[in-house]
Amino acid sequence: MLDEHKGLDLDKRYANEMIDGHKSMIDKFEKNADKCEDPDIQGFFSSMLPDLRSHLKMAEDTKEMIKDRKDGDKMSRESSRSPKDQNLGKTGY
C-alpha cells in the first residue's frame, strides 16, 4: 500500500504500482480478446489495448524520470512534463 509512504518514496512506489497494474491489465485484455467469442466484446478488448499500452509507457517514463532523484530535489517545469508534452511547443500542436 501507498499509505505509509511519503515524498520520493511515494512517487517511486506509485510509478511501480502503475506499471505493474497496466502490465496486468494488458495481459488480461490480450487473453480475453483472444478467447472471446462475442465480436463486440472482443472489439472492445482490442480497442482498449493501445490506450493501456500508452498509459504503461507514461508510467515507465515517469519511473525513468524519477529514478535518480533524491528527496527534496526540485524538478524543473520542463522535466516534470511528459516527453509528449515537451514536444508540443516545438511542433506547434
C-alpha positions as CSV (number, residue, x, y, z in Angstrom):
1,M,0.0,0.0,0.0
2,L,1.0,3.6,-0.5
3,D,-0.5,4.9,2.7
4,E,2.7,4.7,4.7
5,H,4.9,6.3,2.1
6,K,5.8,10.0,1.5
7,G,7.8,12.1,-0.8
8,L,10.0,10.5,-3.4
9,D,9.4,7.0,-1.9
10,L,5.7,7.5,-2.6
11,D,6.4,8.7,-6.2
12,K,8.6,5.6,-6.9
13,R,6.1,3.2,-5.4
14,Y,3.2,4.8,-7.2
15,A,5.1,4.5,-10.5
16,N,5.9,0.9,-9.9
17,E,2.3,0.1,-9.0
18,M,1.0,1.8,-12.1
19,I,3.5,-0.2,-14.2
20,D,2.5,-3.5,-12.6
21,G,-1.2,-2.7,-12.9
22,H,-1.0,-1.7,-16.5
23,K,1.0,-4.8,-17.4
24,S,-1.5,-7.0,-15.6
25,M,-4.5,-5.3,-17.4
26,I,-2.7,-5.6,-20.8
27,D,-2.2,-9.3,-20.2
28,K,-5.8,-9.8,-19.2
29,F,-7.2,-7.8,-22.2
30,E,-4.9,-9.7,-24.6
31,K,-6.0,-13.1,-23.3
32,N,-9.7,-12.2,-23.2
33,A,-9.6,-10.7,-26.7
34,D,-8.2,-14.0,-28.0
35,K,-10.7,-16.1,-26.1
36,C,-13.8,-14.1,-26.5
37,E,-16.4,-15.3,-29.0
38,D,-18.6,-12.2,-29.0
39,P,-17.2,-9.9,-31.7
40,D,-18.4,-6.7,-29.9
41,I,-16.7,-7.6,-26.7
42,Q,-13.6,-8.8,-28.5
43,G,-13.5,-5.5,-30.3
44,F,-13.8,-3.7,-27.0
45,F,-10.8,-5.6,-25.5
46,S,-8.8,-5.0,-28.7
47,S,-9.7,-1.3,-28.9
48,M,-8.6,-0.6,-25.3
49,L,-5.1,-2.1,-25.8
50,P,-3.5,0.9,-27.4
51,D,-4.6,3.2,-24.6
52,L,-3.4,0.7,-22.0
53,R,0.0,0.5,-23.7
54,S,0.2,4.2,-23.9
55,H,-0.6,4.6,-20.2
56,L,2.0,1.9,-19.4
57,K,4.6,3.9,-21.4
58,M,3.7,7.0,-19.5
59,A,4.2,5.2,-16.2
60,E,7.5,3.8,-17.4
61,D,8.6,7.3,-18.5
62,T,7.7,8.6,-15.1
63,K,9.6,5.9,-13.3
64,E,12.7,6.7,-15.5
65,M,12.3,10.4,-14.8
66,I,12.3,10.0,-11.0
67,K,14.7,7.1,-10.6
68,D,17.8,9.2,-9.9
69,R,16.1,11.9,-7.9
70,K,16.6,12.3,-4.2
71,D,14.1,13.5,-1.6
72,G,14.0,17.3,-1.7
73,D,15.1,17.6,-5.3
74,K,13.1,20.0,-7.3
75,M,12.0,19.1,-10.8
76,S,12.2,21.8,-13.4
77,R,9.0,22.7,-15.1
78,E,10.3,21.2,-18.3
79,S,11.5,17.9,-16.7
80,S,8.2,17.4,-15.0
81,R,6.3,17.3,-18.3
82,S,6.0,14.1,-20.3
83,P,8.2,13.8,-23.4
84,K,5.0,14.1,-25.5
85,D,4.1,17.4,-23.7
86,Q,7.6,18.7,-24.1
87,N,7.4,18.3,-27.9
88,L,4.1,20.1,-28.2
89,G,5.7,23.5,-28.1
90,K,8.2,22.5,-30.7
91,T,5.7,21.1,-33.2
92,G,3.1,23.8,-32.9
93,Y,0.3,21.4,-31.9
